[in-house]
Amino acid sequence: SYCTSTEVVVASCVASGEGFAVTFSAETPFYAVGGGQPSDRGALFSAEEEEVAFVTHVERKEGSDAATHVVEHVVDRELAVGLPVRAELDWALRFDRMQQHTAQHVASGVAQSLWAAATVSWELSARTVSIDFDKKDISSDEADALEREVNSVIRRSVPVVVSVIDGGDAGEAERQSILAAKHFRGRLGKHASLRLIDIAGVDLNACGGTHVRSTAELQVFKVVAVEKVKGKARIVFCAGERAIARMHASLARESALMRSLGVPADELAARAEAVLRAQKEEAKRSKSLSSELATMIGREIAAPTAAAADVSATSAPVVVTFHRRGGDAAFLADVAAAATAAADSHPCTAFFLTASSAAPAAAPGKKGKKQPQVEEEDLEPEGAFLLVAPPEVIEGARQQVCEAIAGKGGGGRPNIIQGRASRLDRRAAV
């Protein structure tokens, strides 16, 4: 686990996806993906200490027969066969994964001891580690007990011992001894050899991953979430430098919130709840006022005056247009509902309503006119639209309206077209 670089020679190099798959004349320190742990990353350096390629992924693949295997290193540049290089892994990344993987062993061993719960699976991601247990759920008290016990193991500096035993018949006696160990976890398959990780009195498990030498190197263990996934209980945790970095970030956010809300740390939750309640109440008041305004506007634009309508022929529908800055689809729907309710004396009235998300400008329209107006050049090109008209008008106008303003949407009802448009500045064409 602690080897960081080796001198090797490029044995093969072939194109693979967006990179090149490379094998070497000897083993490198790079860990190949497997057992829930991602592969290492790193770089290849020439004899002149120049970086010649970056290793992005490492994978173990079967060789020419079942008894052999090859380890492919995916790199970002093509390399010449026979090129001598120094393969050096990203140590910070490797040590982080050593901490997280060993912490998983400790947590799984503790869970088995506390709850008799087997580990079903685990996953090491970029930010956290998760373990799924053969357990229905985990209470907050149980999660706290697990965290305390894992940190106790860390403080005791328990050695993490790696050993390899004969996996065949010759090692059967040793296998039986391991299986009888109280802290043994998992299974022992039939292999030529078996690599074991033994954290005395805590966890004994077959594993090929990378680990620290002592639990003291884990530094700290913190449960960050408890979940339930597919009927299994899951804990999400981080250990070591990850946990410390997370603590620093949490303290920074706490300080920022204290400055913003003007209260000490122990009052932040209550203050945040008060702010959220006030925001909800304000949102309700705003929604009520918006609805009242929409109703007033709807009634106003439905007034049967020449200023409020453009009548092309006595048999044609009366077409009323309206645009609002700072409006949305919900506001237009309220305007349309009020306008159609007030237009009973003109059953052929059509309302073409548009709204953009820009802040409201000064009240539109000229003095003495009941119909709000807005100049075309003042329109933002993107926003919501709604056309409400007799069904026979809608059927014939649907394609024309959408093409004119580059709109997309439907209606849901035979007398409505509504949606979003990217060219409201061309609404005069409707």
C-alpha positions as CSV (number, residue, x, y, z in Angstrom):
1,S,0.0,0.0,0.0
2,Y,2.8,2.4,0.7
3,C,4.9,1.8,-2.5
4,T,4.5,4.9,-4.7
5,S,6.7,4.4,-7.7
6,T,8.5,1.8,-9.8
7,E,10.8,1.7,-12.8
8,V,9.2,-0.2,-15.7
9,V,9.3,-0.5,-19.5
10,V,6.4,-0.2,-21.9
11,A,5.5,-3.6,-23.1
12,S,2.5,-2.8,-25.3
13,C,0.4,0.3,-26.2
14,V,-2.9,0.2,-28.2
15,A,-5.7,2.7,-28.7
16,S,-8.5,2.3,-26.3
17,G,-11.5,4.6,-26.3
18,E,-10.3,8.2,-25.8
19,G,-6.9,7.0,-24.6
20,F,-4.4,4.2,-24.9
21,A,-4.2,0.9,-23.0
22,V,-0.6,0.2,-21.8
23,T,1.0,-2.8,-20.2
24,F,4.5,-2.9,-18.6
25,S,7.4,-5.3,-18.2
26,A,6.8,-5.5,-14.5
27,E,4.2,-4.6,-11.8
28,T,3.5,-1.0,-11.0
29,P,2.2,0.4,-7.7
30,F,-1.1,1.3,-9.3
31,Y,-4.1,-0.4,-7.7
32,A,-6.5,-1.9,-10.3
33,V,-10.2,-1.2,-9.8
34,G,-12.0,-3.9,-7.9
35,G,-13.6,-4.9,-4.6
36,G,-15.5,-1.6,-4.3
37,Q,-12.4,0.5,-4.6
38,P,-11.6,2.7,-7.6
39,S,-8.3,2.4,-9.4
40,D,-5.3,4.6,-8.7
41,R,-4.3,7.5,-10.9
42,G,-0.9,9.0,-11.5
43,A,1.8,9.8,-14.0
44,L,4.6,8.3,-16.1
45,F,8.0,10.0,-16.2
46,S,10.9,9.7,-18.5
47,A,14.6,9.3,-17.5
48,E,14.8,13.1,-17.7
49,E,11.9,13.4,-15.2
50,E,9.6,14.8,-17.8
51,E,5.9,13.7,-17.6
52,V,5.2,11.6,-20.7
53,A,1.7,10.4,-19.9
54,F,-1.1,10.6,-17.2
55,V,-2.6,7.4,-15.9
56,T,-6.4,7.8,-15.7
57,H,-7.6,4.2,-15.0
58,V,-6.1,0.8,-14.2
59,E,-7.9,-2.5,-14.7
60,R,-7.0,-6.2,-14.3
61,K,-8.0,-8.4,-17.3
62,E,-7.7,-12.0,-18.2
63,G,-4.6,-13.1,-20.1
64,S,-4.2,-15.7,-22.8
65,D,-5.5,-18.4,-20.5
66,A,-7.6,-18.6,-17.3
67,A,-4.5,-18.8,-15.1
68,T,-2.9,-15.6,-16.2
69,H,-3.9,-11.9,-16.2
70,V,-2.7,-8.6,-17.4
71,V,-3.0,-5.2,-15.8
72,E,-3.9,-2.5,-18.3
73,H,-3.1,1.2,-17.5
74,V,-5.2,3.6,-19.5
75,V,-3.1,6.7,-20.4
76,D,-3.8,9.9,-22.2
77,R,-0.9,9.7,-24.8
78,E,0.5,7.0,-27.1
79,L,3.8,5.5,-25.8
80,A,6.5,3.7,-27.7
81,V,7.0,0.1,-26.9
82,G,10.4,-0.4,-25.1
83,L,10.2,3.1,-23.5
84,P,11.6,3.0,-19.9
85,V,9.5,5.1,-17.5
86,R,9.0,5.7,-13.8
87,A,5.4,4.9,-12.8
88,E,4.3,7.2,-9.9
89,L,0.9,7.2,-8.4
90,D,-1.0,10.1,-6.9
91,W,-0.1,9.5,-3.3
92,A,-2.7,12.0,-1.8
93,L,-5.4,10.1,-3.7
94,R,-4.0,6.7,-2.7
95,F,-3.7,7.6,1.0
96,D,-7.2,9.0,1.0
97,R,-8.6,5.7,-0.3
98,M,-6.5,3.7,2.1
99,Q,-8.1,5.7,5.0
100,Q,-11.6,5.3,3.6
101,H,-11.2,1.5,2.8
102,T,-9.7,0.7,6.2
103,A,-12.4,2.7,7.9
104,Q,-15.0,0.6,6.1
105,H,-13.4,-2.6,7.5
106,V,-13.5,-1.1,11.0
107,A,-17.2,0.0,10.6
108,S,-18.3,-3.3,9.1
109,G,-16.5,-5.2,11.9
110,V,-18.1,-3.0,14.6
111,A,-21.5,-3.3,13.0
112,Q,-21.2,-7.1,13.1
113,S,-20.2,-6.9,16.7
114,L,-23.0,-4.5,17.8
115,W,-25.9,-5.6,15.6
116,A,-24.9,-9.0,14.2
117,A,-25.4,-7.2,10.8
118,A,-23.5,-8.5,7.8
119,T,-22.1,-6.0,5.2
120,V,-24.0,-6.5,2.0
121,S,-22.0,-4.1,-0.1
122,W,-20.0,-0.9,0.1
123,E,-19.0,1.9,-2.3
124,L,-16.2,4.4,-2.2
125,S,-17.1,7.7,-4.0
126,A,-15.2,10.9,-4.4
127,R,-16.8,12.5,-1.3
128,T,-18.2,9.8,0.9
129,V,-18.3,6.1,1.6
130,S,-21.4,4.1,2.0
131,I,-22.0,0.6,3.5
132,D,-25.2,-1.3,3.1
133,F,-26.0,-3.7,6.0
134,D,-28.3,-6.7,6.2
135,K,-30.4,-4.8,8.6
136,K,-33.9,-3.2,8.2
137,D,-33.0,0.2,9.6
138,I,-30.5,2.0,11.8
139,S,-31.7,4.5,14.4
140,S,-29.9,7.7,15.2
141,D,-28.8,6.2,18.6
142,E,-27.4,3.1,16.8
143,A,-25.5,5.3,14.3
144,D,-24.0,7.3,17.2
145,A,-23.0,4.1,19.0
146,L,-21.3,2.8,15.8
147,E,-19.4,6.1,15.4
148,R,-18.2,6.2,19.0
149,E,-16.9,2.6,18.8
150,V,-15.1,3.1,15.5
151,N,-13.4,6.2,16.9
152,S,-12.5,4.2,20.0
153,V,-10.8,1.7,17.7
154,I,-8.9,4.5,16.0
155,R,-7.7,5.8,19.4
156,R,-6.4,2.4,20.4
157,S,-4.0,2.3,17.4
158,V,-4.9,-1.2,16.4
159,P,-2.4,-2.7,13.9
160,V,-3.8,-3.5,10.5
161,V,-2.0,-6.8,9.5
162,V,-1.9,-8.1,5.9
163,S,-1.2,-11.7,5.3
164,V,-1.5,-14.3,2.5
165,I,-2.5,-17.9,3.1
166,D,-2.6,-20.9,0.8
167,G,-6.1,-21.0,-0.6
168,G,-5.9,-24.7,-1.6
169,D,-6.1,-27.9,0.3
170,A,-2.7,-27.4,1.8
171,G,-4.1,-24.4,3.7
172,E,-7.3,-26.0,4.8
173,A,-6.3,-26.1,8.5
174,E,-5.4,-22.4,8.5
175,R,-8.7,-21.7,6.7
176,Q,-10.7,-23.4,9.4
177,S,-8.8,-21.5,12.1
178,I,-9.7,-18.2,10.4
179,L,-13.3,-19.2,9.9
180,A,-13.6,-19.9,13.6
181,A,-12.2,-16.5,14.6
182,K,-14.9,-14.4,16.4
183,H,-14.2,-11.3,14.4
184,F,-14.0,-13.1,11.0
185,R,-16.4,-11.6,8.5
186,G,-17.4,-12.7,5.0
187,R,-16.4,-15.8,3.1
188,L,-13.2,-17.6,2.0
189,G,-13.4,-18.7,-1.6
190,K,-11.2,-21.4,-3.2
191,H,-8.2,-19.6,-4.7
192,A,-4.5,-20.3,-5.2
193,S,-3.9,-17.8,-2.4
194,L,-5.9,-15.6,-0.1
195,R,-5.0,-12.1,1.1
196,L,-6.4,-11.3,4.5
197,I,-6.8,-8.0,6.4
198,D,-6.7,-8.5,10.2
199,I,-7.6,-5.7,12.5
200,A,-7.2,-7.6,15.8
201,G,-10.5,-8.2,17.6
202,V,-12.3,-5.9,15.2
203,D,-12.4,-7.3,11.7
204,L,-10.8,-10.3,9.8
205,N,-11.7,-10.3,6.1
206,A,-10.4,-11.4,2.8
207,C,-9.5,-8.3,0.8
208,G,-7.2,-7.2,-2.0
209,G,-7.5,-3.5,-1.4
210,T,-5.1,-0.9,0.0
211,H,-5.0,-0.1,3.7
212,V,-3.2,1.9,6.4
213,R,-0.8,0.2,8.8
214,S,-2.7,1.2,12.0
215,T,-6.2,2.4,12.8
216,A,-4.5,5.5,14.3
217,E,-3.8,6.7,10.7
218,L,-7.6,6.9,10.1
219,Q,-7.5,10.0,12.4
220,V,-11.3,10.3,12.8
221,F,-14.6,8.7,11.6
222,K,-17.9,10.6,11.1
223,V,-21.3,9.2,10.0
224,V,-22.8,11.9,7.8
225,A,-26.1,10.2,6.9
226,V,-28.3,7.1,7.6
227,E,-30.5,5.9,4.7
228,K,-32.7,3.0,3.7
229,V,-32.1,1.5,0.2
230,K,-34.0,-1.5,-1.2
231,G,-34.9,-2.7,2.2
232,K,-31.4,-2.5,3.6
233,A,-30.0,0.0,6.1
234,R,-27.1,2.2,4.8
235,I,-24.7,4.5,6.6
236,V,-22.7,7.1,4.7
237,F,-19.5,8.2,6.3
238,C,-16.1,9.9,5.8
239,A,-12.8,9.3,7.6
240,G,-9.4,10.9,7.9
241,E,-8.6,14.0,5.9
242,R,-12.1,13.8,4.2
243,A,-13.8,14.1,7.6
244,I,-11.5,17.0,8.7
245,A,-12.1,18.8,5.4
246,R,-15.8,18.4,5.8
247,M,-15.6,19.8,9.4
248,H,-13.7,22.8,8.2
249,A,-16.3,23.4,5.5
250,S,-19.1,23.1,8.0
251,L,-17.5,25.5,10.4
252,A,-16.9,28.0,7.6
253,R,-20.6,27.8,6.6
254,E,-21.6,28.1,10.2
255,S,-19.5,31.3,10.6
256,A,-21.1,32.7,7.4
257,L,-24.6,32.0,8.6
258,M,-23.8,33.5,12.0
259,R,-22.8,36.7,10.3
260,S,-25.8,36.7,7.9
261,L,-28.4,35.9,10.5
262,G,-26.8,37.8,13.4
263,V,-27.1,35.1,16.0
264,P,-24.7,32.6,17.7
265,A,-24.3,29.1,16.5
266,D,-26.7,27.5,18.9
267,E,-29.5,29.8,17.7
268,L,-29.0,29.3,14.0
269,A,-31.6,26.6,13.5
270,A,-34.3,28.6,15.3
271,R,-33.4,31.8,13.4
272,A,-33.4,29.9,10.1
273,E,-36.9,28.5,10.8
274,A,-38.2,31.9,11.7
275,V,-36.8,33.4,8.4
276,L,-38.4,30.5,6.4
277,R,-41.7,31.0,8.1
278,A,-41.6,34.8,7.3
279,Q,-40.7,34.0,3.7
280,K,-43.6,31.6,3.4
281,E,-46.0,34.2,4.8
282,E,-44.7,36.8,2.5
283,A,-45.0,34.5,-0.5
284,K,-48.7,33.9,0.4
285,R,-49.3,37.6,0.6
286,S,-47.5,38.2,-2.7
287,K,-49.5,35.4,-4.4
288,S,-52.8,36.9,-3.1
289,L,-51.9,40.4,-4.3
290,S,-50.7,39.0,-7.7
291,S,-54.0,37.2,-8.0
292,E,-56.0,40.4,-7.2
293,L,-53.9,42.4,-9.6
294,A,-54.4,39.8,-12.4
295,T,-58.2,39.9,-11.8
296,M,-58.3,43.7,-12.0
297,I,-56.2,43.6,-15.2
298,G,-58.4,40.8,-16.7
299,R,-61.6,42.8,-16.1
300,E,-60.0,46.0,-17.5
301,I,-58.8,44.5,-20.8
302,A,-62.2,42.8,-21.3
303,A,-64.0,46.1,-21.2
304,P,-65.8,46.5,-24.6
305,T,-64.2,49.7,-25.8
306,A,-62.4,50.6,-29.0
307,A,-59.3,51.3,-26.9
308,A,-59.3,47.8,-25.6
309,A,-59.8,45.9,-28.9
310,D,-58.8,45.8,-32.5
311,V,-61.8,44.8,-34.6
312,S,-60.9,43.9,-38.2
313,A,-64.5,43.0,-39.2
314,T,-67.9,42.8,-37.5
315,S,-67.9,39.0,-37.8
316,A,-64.3,38.6,-36.7
317,P,-63.3,38.0,-33.1
318,V,-62.4,40.9,-30.9
319,V,-58.7,40.5,-30.3
320,V,-57.3,42.0,-27.1
321,T,-53.5,42.0,-26.4
322,F,-51.7,42.4,-23.2
323,H,-48.0,42.2,-22.1
324,R,-46.6,42.3,-18.6
325,R,-43.0,42.6,-17.5
326,G,-42.1,40.5,-14.5
327,G,-45.0,38.1,-15.1
328,D,-45.2,34.4,-15.6
329,A,-47.6,31.7,-16.9
330,A,-49.5,31.5,-13.7
331,F,-50.1,35.3,-13.8
332,L,-51.3,35.1,-17.4
333,A,-53.7,32.3,-16.5
334,D,-55.3,34.4,-13.7
335,V,-55.6,37.4,-16.2
336,A,-57.2,35.1,-18.8
337,A,-59.7,33.6,-16.3
338,A,-60.9,37.1,-15.2
339,A,-60.9,38.5,-18.7
340,T,-63.0,35.6,-20.2
341,A,-65.4,35.8,-17.2
342,A,-65.9,39.5,-17.8
343,A,-66.3,39.2,-21.6
344,D,-69.7,37.4,-21.6
345,S,-71.2,40.3,-23.7
346,H,-68.5,39.5,-26.4
347,P,-68.4,35.7,-26.7
348,C,-66.1,36.0,-29.7
349,T,-63.4,37.9,-27.8
350,A,-59.9,36.5,-28.1
351,F,-57.1,37.4,-25.6
352,F,-53.5,37.2,-26.6
353,L,-51.4,37.6,-23.4
354,T,-47.6,37.6,-23.0
355,A,-45.2,38.0,-20.1
356,S,-41.4,38.3,-19.7
357,S,-39.3,37.7,-16.6
358,A,-37.8,41.2,-16.5
359,A,-38.7,43.4,-13.6
360,P,-41.9,45.4,-14.1
361,A,-41.6,48.7,-15.8
362,A,-43.8,51.8,-15.3
363,A,-47.5,51.2,-15.7
364,P,-48.1,50.8,-19.5
365,G,-50.6,52.6,-21.6
366,K,-51.4,56.2,-22.2
367,K,-53.6,58.4,-20.0
368,G,-57.3,57.9,-20.7
369,K,-56.9,54.5,-22.3
370,K,-58.3,51.5,-20.5
371,Q,-56.3,48.9,-22.5
372,P,-52.7,48.6,-21.1
373,Q,-50.2,48.8,-24.0
374,V,-46.5,48.3,-24.4
375,E,-44.2,49.2,-27.2
376,E,-42.7,46.3,-29.2
377,E,-39.2,47.5,-28.7
378,D,-39.7,47.3,-24.9
379,L,-40.5,43.6,-25.1
380,E,-38.0,41.0,-23.9
381,P,-37.9,38.3,-26.6
382,E,-38.3,35.3,-24.2
383,G,-41.2,34.6,-22.0
384,A,-44.6,33.0,-21.6
385,F,-47.7,33.4,-23.8
386,L,-51.3,32.4,-23.6
387,L,-54.0,32.7,-26.3
388,V,-57.6,32.1,-25.2
389,A,-60.3,32.2,-28.0
390,P,-63.2,30.3,-29.4
391,P,-62.2,26.7,-30.3
392,E,-62.7,27.3,-34.0
393,V,-60.2,30.3,-33.8
394,I,-57.7,28.3,-31.8
395,E,-57.7,25.4,-34.3
396,G,-56.8,27.7,-37.1
397,A,-54.4,29.9,-35.2
398,R,-52.3,27.3,-33.3
399,Q,-49.6,26.8,-36.0
400,Q,-49.5,30.5,-37.0
401,V,-49.1,31.7,-33.4
402,C,-46.3,29.3,-32.5
403,E,-44.4,30.0,-35.8
404,A,-44.7,33.8,-35.4
405,I,-43.2,33.9,-31.9
406,A,-41.1,30.8,-32.0
407,G,-43.3,29.3,-29.3
408,K,-43.7,25.8,-27.9
409,G,-46.7,24.5,-25.9
410,G,-50.1,23.1,-25.9
411,G,-53.3,23.8,-24.3
412,G,-55.1,21.0,-22.5
413,R,-58.4,22.7,-23.4
414,P,-59.9,23.4,-26.9
415,N,-60.0,27.2,-26.3
416,I,-56.4,27.7,-25.1
417,I,-52.9,27.8,-26.5
418,Q,-50.1,28.4,-23.9
419,G,-46.4,27.8,-23.5
420,R,-43.0,29.5,-23.8
421,A,-41.8,31.6,-26.7
422,S,-38.3,32.9,-27.6
423,R,-39.5,35.7,-30.0
424,L,-42.2,37.7,-28.1
425,D,-40.8,40.8,-29.9
426,R,-42.6,39.5,-33.0
427,R,-46.0,39.2,-31.3
428,A,-47.5,41.9,-33.6
429,A,-47.4,39.2,-36.4
430,V,-50.0,37.2,-34.5
